[in-house]
């Protein structure tokens, strides 16, 4: 007899995998869920990310155009401002020369005659009128022009930021929508293999990080590159020698950036992987916090959290520290370059080969040249982090989906509920068969009970009816129609299911009952509630059917939550009804009432009941006894007891042990 303990991990259904845990790659109490290691592939992921922005070509063109305008104005401004410096400098020299020299040429000759050739050379390059001071009117006009240029640059930059925000948020919004739709197309097996916290991290944290990275880097990166090009052109125009000196710092900057980026890329990937692992640990522990406290495993949970948190701290510290080295290193290189430019520029002014205004403009350009290089390096690290998150989201989007849906057939014209299994074969792992050559014929209106030890394949059998998994062989028909040829929604619209684990949604009790059939009238909701005894306890609640319950149903008891889920299934009026230990959370008296209600409600529909308590399925039309994925016995309760086989042994083990205990 097969049990969960000796069953291969690949053969476990979802609920079994959750309660295992502790081993690598598994979820479960204190198991955490490991995050797979995968090398970062930056360039393809970046190209794929940029292709997602293709529908916004017009806005992206606007971003580029506005960036060019903004940078052009900001680049030309220092040159204009340098002219104001020249006007002031020339006026000061005019005052210094006084009126003893009629012309500038006379002043130059006098300086040479006095042996001050350097001053004479510098004076010869200035547009000086002896005795005439600073023309503040001309200086004011130049400053107003500079102000207008800077305002125009800022306005273009503001508009560029608006367009960038629009493009990025549209792209991220579309990505979120695509991820949401993808989750609905993934097979159940994908969620079996993924820790819930890790999956949530991809859907939330990684997309948020991608949004922030794109928002901060897209416009800034473009602006920085354009600024480098524009400033470089102005620097060569003013002084090719000083431009070459400034460019000498570029190779050093690139070497530093490459070394730091190469180191930080892997650290950022590790940071987000560790974030997903920590989320999985937190989600798992807090979802089962009652179990953690009951078994006294809080210290162990805290220890595992501390381990995951420490691992995330180390990964985050390494990523942020290494990436943060770029700015101080670039500033050091920039300051060194600034000193060299200032010294050489001063010598050129003294020799008369450059004006003071041009030197001032060039120093500003050297600063403008170094700053965008630093920003490019810094933005590149942010982009690395964003692309690392994009890779994780793309892995989700690239996951294998459920098999392609066939065209809508309309299914059976009138669903009667006849179900037939014909030589069905299925396994979670291709190398380990679970169900082989299973055949079964269920007539409309029959109640079929499925019993057997844990891991025998009971839940798997009903999951195959719902097409949560695809068959490896054979077929299942509903009223003679192969369910593989029906659309999944078309099939599941005809099936109602109540699980052992109750799932309620944020909303009122009325909303939860009507979840499977939103168009139901108030009278139909009340009828379903009364038939399943929900109405009995609802009136004791402050708001009655309008009582708002949380997702975990904390405001009602476990048995009351189960009654609500049963009412939900009955209201949907399915042709097939699947009850997976649906009465396990109700008390004995409520269970007896439910059995009477179910007997009436099952009269016109086929029902599959998975049960461990054999007392609940005595009246079933057909009882299936499963072991190792095979039906070893089938028949009525009386017939199976008379056969004295596996069912009889199970029956005696329950009731005789109860008598002995008494």
Number of C-alpha atoms within 10 A of each C-alpha: 11 15 13 16 10 9 15 12 15 15 21 22 19 15 12 16 18 17 13 18 17 14 13 11 16 22 26 22 22 26 23 32 28 21 20 8 9 11 7 18 11 15 10 12 18 17 11 14 19 11 11 13 17 13 12 16 11 11 18 19 12 16 24 19 14 22 26 21 19 26 27 17 20 22 27 18 20 21 23 18 21 21 21 22 21 20 23 19 19 24 23 18 21 21 16 13 20 15 13 10 15 13 14 18 16 13 21 20 15 15 17 15 11 10 11 13 16 15 16 22 18 19 22 17 14 20 15 23 21 24 18 17 20 17 14 13 9 14 18 12 12 19 17 13 15 21 14 14 20 19 15 16 22 17 15 21 22 15 16 25 20 14 20 24 18 15 24 21 16 15 21 19 14 14 18 17 11 12 19 13 12 16 18 11 15 18 18 18 14 15 13 19 15 18 27 20 22 25 20 16 23 24 19 12 18 25 22 16 20 24 20 18 22 25 18 17 22 18 21 20 21 17 24 24 18 21 25 21 14 21 26 21 14 19 24 14 11 17 17 14 14 21 21 13 16 23 17 12 16 16 10 13 21 15 11 16 25 14 12 18 21 14 15 22 24 18 24 28 26 24 25 25 26 24 26 27 27 28 25 27 29 19 18 23 23 12 13 13 15 11 14 18 12 9 8 11 15 16 11 12 23 14 13 19 19 13 13 21 18 14 18 21 15 16 22 20 15 19 23 16 12 20 25 15 14 22 15 11 14 24 16 11 16 22 14 13 20 18 12 14 21 17 10 15 24 17 13 17 21 18 18 19 15 19 25 24 22 23 24 21 25 28 21 18 25 26 18 19 25 26 19 21 22 23 20 22 24 22 22 19 27 22 25 25 25 25 31 29 28 23 24 23 22 18 12 18 18 10 14 13 15 17 12 8 12 11 9 12 12 10 19 14 8 8 15 17 26 20 23 21 20 16 15 20 20 23 21 21 13 11 9 13 15 21 24 18 15 18 16 15 12 19 17 20 18 21 25 24 30 26 25 24 17 18 24 25 25 27 21 23 21 19 16 17 25 20 21 16 19 19 18 15 16 15 21 24 19 23 19 13 17 15 21 18 15 22 18 16 13 14 19 17 15 18 22 22 23 24 18 16 16 19 15 22 15 13 15 18 24 19 20 22 28 24 18 19 18 12 10 14 11 10 9 13 22 18 17 24 25 14 22 26 20 24 18 12 12 18 11 9 12 9 12 15 20 14 17 18 18 14 12 15 20 11 14 16 12 17 17 22 24 27 27 26 26 28 26 26 24 27 24 24 19 22 22 29 24 26 22 22 18 23 24 18 19 18 12 11 8 16 17 14 13 19 16 12 15 16 13 11 16 18 13 17 21 23 28 22 26 27 21 20 16 17 11 17 22 14 16 19 17 19 26 24 24 24 22 21 24 18 23 14 16 18 18 18 21 11 13 19 17 11 12 11 13 16 26 16 11 18 19 12 11 14 14 11 11 10 8 7 7 6
